Amino acid sequence: MLNRLLTLILSLMLFAGAANAQDLTLTGDVFYRERIALPDGQRVVGATASIPDGQVPLKFSLAIRSDVAKSGGSFGLAAEIRQGGTAIFRNSVPVPVDLAAPIPVSILVARAPIEPTPPMPQPDNALINTTWRVTSISGSPVTGEQPVTLAIAADLRANGHAGCNSYFAQATIDGDKLQFAQPAATMMACQPAIMAQESAFFAALIAVARYEISDDSLRLLDAAEVPLIGLIRTKE
């Protein structure tokens, strides 16, 4: 079920005159002219609302504290109907209200402009779509006949060979920050030294927090800037 928020905001428009110092409640409704219905299950911020069968008008009551009421000035009500965190209806000009003699208010909302979605950060082209060969793990050189490798695709799926088993993991890249989820690997058994090296590689991989690239070399570091994995670009 979609989650829409009806948000009512009381905003000060102009300081002028005086207002009643007693607590009071503003009531009214919010409506729009399009022939659509909102689903049930609404949540409300700043006011209470009843939305029977998802139909307008949407009734509200908004309690005003006495310290706001006695501050003086002119006030207006602005309403938004939200889907998730995005406004889909709003009134562009607040509707004036008189806190000294409040009466029910009707607020007409219209379609809100569509806010552009910010572009997703693009991964470093020097890092992705390249097969890297691991040369060291936590300062120790890699041994064994099978190269230990790492490759990250454009969709941030990482995979390679860990010396005994093939593996894959999901990567997250933000600028020079790089993280890997827990790798999943095949279940082959190899010599104890190779298996220990593979376990050390997986442990280092999930501790990675940042990367550095220099020419054909790649270094993966932890959050304290300690190098964990050294790699070189393989030649196609």
C-alpha positions as CSV (number, residue, x, y, z in Angstrom):
1,M,0.0,0.0,0.0
2,L,1.3,3.4,-0.9
3,N,2.2,5.7,2.0
4,R,1.2,9.3,1.5
5,L,1.7,12.1,4.1
6,L,-0.7,15.0,4.5
7,T,1.5,17.7,6.0
8,L,0.1,20.9,7.4
9,I,2.6,23.7,8.2
10,L,1.7,26.8,10.1
11,S,3.9,29.6,8.9
12,L,4.1,33.3,10.0
13,M,3.4,35.5,7.1
14,L,3.4,39.1,8.5
15,F,3.8,40.7,11.9
16,A,0.9,43.0,12.5
17,G,-1.8,43.4,15.1
18,A,-2.5,41.1,18.1
19,A,-4.1,37.7,18.5
20,N,-5.9,35.8,21.2
21,A,-3.6,34.4,23.9
22,Q,-5.7,31.2,24.5
23,D,-5.0,27.8,23.1
24,L,-7.2,27.2,20.0
25,T,-7.7,24.7,17.2
26,L,-7.9,25.4,13.5
27,T,-10.2,23.1,11.4
28,G,-11.0,22.7,7.8
29,D,-10.3,20.5,4.8
30,V,-7.8,20.1,2.0
31,F,-9.0,19.2,-1.5
32,Y,-7.9,19.1,-5.2
33,R,-9.8,19.1,-8.4
34,E,-8.4,16.1,-10.1
35,R,-10.6,13.0,-10.3
36,I,-8.3,10.6,-8.4
37,A,-8.5,8.9,-5.0
38,L,-5.8,8.4,-2.4
39,P,-5.5,5.0,-0.8
40,D,-6.3,4.4,2.9
41,G,-3.6,4.0,5.5
42,Q,-2.5,7.7,5.6
43,R,0.0,9.1,8.1
44,V,-0.2,12.7,9.1
45,V,2.5,15.1,10.3
46,G,1.5,18.2,12.2
47,A,-2.3,17.7,12.1
48,T,-4.9,14.9,12.4
49,A,-6.8,13.9,9.3
50,S,-9.6,11.5,8.3
51,I,-9.3,10.1,4.8
52,P,-12.3,7.9,4.2
53,D,-11.9,5.7,1.1
54,G,-9.1,7.9,0.0
55,Q,-11.5,10.7,-1.2
56,V,-11.2,14.5,-0.8
57,P,-11.9,16.7,1.0
58,L,-9.4,15.6,3.6
59,K,-10.5,16.9,7.0
60,F,-8.0,18.2,9.5
61,S,-7.7,19.8,12.9
62,L,-4.5,21.6,13.9
63,A,-3.9,22.6,17.5
64,I,-2.2,26.0,18.0
65,R,-0.2,26.6,21.2
66,S,-1.0,29.7,23.2
67,D,2.5,31.1,22.8
68,V,2.1,31.1,19.0
69,A,-1.4,32.6,19.2
70,K,-0.3,35.4,21.4
71,S,2.8,36.3,19.4
72,G,0.7,38.5,17.1
73,G,0.8,38.8,13.3
74,S,-0.9,37.2,10.4
75,F,-0.7,33.5,9.7
76,G,-1.3,31.2,6.8
77,L,-1.8,27.4,6.3
78,A,0.2,25.5,3.7
79,A,-0.8,21.8,2.9
80,E,1.1,19.1,1.1
81,I,0.0,15.6,0.2
82,R,3.1,13.4,0.0
83,Q,3.9,10.0,-1.5
84,G,6.8,8.8,0.6
85,G,9.1,11.8,0.9
86,T,7.9,13.5,-2.3
87,A,5.2,16.2,-2.5
88,I,2.6,15.3,-5.1
89,F,0.0,18.1,-4.2
90,R,0.6,21.4,-2.5
91,N,-0.8,25.0,-2.3
92,S,1.8,27.5,-3.4
93,V,0.3,30.4,-1.5
94,P,-0.6,29.9,2.2
95,V,-4.3,30.4,3.0
96,P,-4.7,33.3,5.6
97,V,-6.2,32.4,9.0
98,D,-7.3,34.7,11.8
99,L,-6.2,33.3,15.1
100,A,-8.3,35.9,17.0
101,A,-11.5,34.5,15.4
102,P,-10.7,31.2,13.7
103,I,-13.2,29.7,11.2
104,P,-13.0,26.5,9.1
105,V,-10.6,26.8,6.3
106,S,-10.6,25.1,2.9
107,I,-7.2,24.7,1.2
108,L,-7.0,24.0,-2.5
109,V,-3.9,22.1,-3.5
110,A,-2.6,21.5,-7.0
111,R,-0.1,19.1,-8.6
112,A,3.4,19.8,-7.3
113,P,6.2,20.1,-9.8
114,I,8.2,16.9,-10.2
115,E,11.5,17.2,-8.5
116,P,14.4,15.9,-10.6
117,T,16.1,12.8,-9.3
118,P,19.7,13.5,-8.6
119,P,22.0,11.4,-10.8
120,M,23.6,8.4,-9.2
121,P,27.3,8.7,-8.7
122,Q,29.2,6.9,-11.4
123,P,32.0,4.4,-10.4
124,D,35.6,5.2,-11.3
125,N,36.1,4.0,-14.9
126,A,39.7,3.1,-14.0
127,L,38.4,0.7,-11.3
128,I,35.6,-1.1,-13.0
129,N,35.4,-3.5,-15.9
130,T,39.0,-4.5,-15.2
131,T,40.5,-7.8,-13.9
132,W,42.9,-7.1,-11.1
133,R,45.4,-9.7,-9.9
134,V,46.1,-9.7,-6.1
135,T,49.8,-9.5,-5.3
136,S,49.7,-9.1,-1.5
137,I,47.2,-9.6,1.3
138,S,47.9,-7.7,4.6
139,G,51.5,-7.2,3.5
140,S,52.2,-10.9,2.7
141,P,52.8,-11.9,-0.9
142,V,50.3,-14.1,-2.6
143,T,51.4,-17.7,-3.2
144,G,49.9,-20.7,-5.1
145,E,49.6,-21.6,-8.8
146,Q,46.1,-20.1,-9.2
147,P,46.1,-16.3,-9.4
148,V,43.9,-14.5,-6.9
149,T,41.8,-12.0,-8.9
150,L,39.2,-9.3,-8.4
151,A,36.9,-7.7,-11.0
152,I,34.1,-5.1,-10.5
153,A,31.4,-4.7,-13.1
154,A,29.6,-1.5,-14.0
155,D,26.6,-2.7,-11.9
156,L,29.0,-3.1,-8.9
157,R,29.0,-6.9,-8.9
158,A,32.4,-8.1,-7.9
159,N,33.8,-11.5,-8.6
160,G,37.0,-13.4,-9.1
161,H,39.1,-16.3,-7.9
162,A,40.4,-16.5,-4.4
163,G,43.1,-19.1,-5.0
164,C,41.0,-22.2,-4.4
165,N,37.4,-21.1,-4.9
166,S,35.5,-18.7,-7.2
167,Y,33.6,-16.0,-5.4
168,F,31.3,-13.0,-5.9
169,A,30.2,-10.1,-3.7
170,Q,28.3,-6.8,-4.0
171,A,30.5,-3.6,-4.0
172,T,29.6,-0.1,-3.0
173,I,31.5,2.9,-4.4
174,D,31.2,6.5,-3.4
175,G,34.1,8.6,-4.6
176,D,37.2,6.9,-3.4
177,K,35.3,5.0,-0.8
178,L,34.8,1.3,-1.6
179,Q,33.2,-1.5,0.4
180,F,32.3,-5.1,-0.2
181,A,29.6,-7.3,1.2
182,Q,30.4,-10.7,2.6
183,P,31.6,-12.8,-0.4
184,A,29.9,-16.0,-1.4
185,A,32.2,-18.7,-2.7
186,T,32.3,-22.2,-4.1
187,M,33.1,-25.0,-1.6
188,M,36.2,-26.6,-3.0
189,A,39.0,-27.7,-0.7
190,C,42.7,-27.1,-1.4
191,Q,46.0,-27.3,0.5
192,P,45.8,-25.8,4.0
193,A,48.2,-22.9,3.1
194,I,46.0,-21.9,0.1
195,M,42.8,-22.2,2.2
196,A,44.4,-20.0,4.9
197,Q,45.4,-17.4,2.3
198,E,41.9,-17.5,0.9
199,S,40.3,-16.9,4.3
200,A,42.7,-14.0,4.8
201,F,41.7,-12.5,1.4
202,F,38.0,-12.7,2.2
203,A,38.6,-11.1,5.7
204,A,40.6,-8.3,4.1
205,L,38.0,-7.8,1.4
206,I,35.1,-7.1,3.8
207,A,37.4,-4.7,5.8
208,V,38.1,-2.5,2.8
209,A,36.9,1.1,3.1
210,R,38.9,3.0,0.4
211,Y,40.9,2.5,-2.7
212,E,43.8,4.1,-4.5
213,I,44.8,3.7,-8.1
214,S,48.2,4.6,-9.6
215,D,48.8,3.6,-13.2
216,D,48.3,-0.1,-13.3
217,S,48.4,-0.6,-9.5
218,L,45.4,-0.7,-7.1
219,R,45.6,-0.6,-3.3
220,L,42.6,-1.4,-1.1
221,L,42.8,0.2,2.4
222,D,40.8,0.0,5.6
223,A,39.2,2.8,7.5
224,A,42.5,3.6,9.3
225,E,44.3,3.9,5.9
226,V,46.2,0.6,6.5
227,P,46.8,-1.2,3.1
228,L,45.0,-4.5,3.1
229,I,45.2,-5.8,-0.5
230,G,47.6,-4.9,-3.3
231,L,46.7,-5.6,-6.9
232,I,47.9,-5.0,-10.4
233,R,46.0,-4.7,-13.6
234,T,46.0,-7.8,-15.8
235,K,47.0,-7.4,-19.4
236,E,44.3,-8.4,-21.8
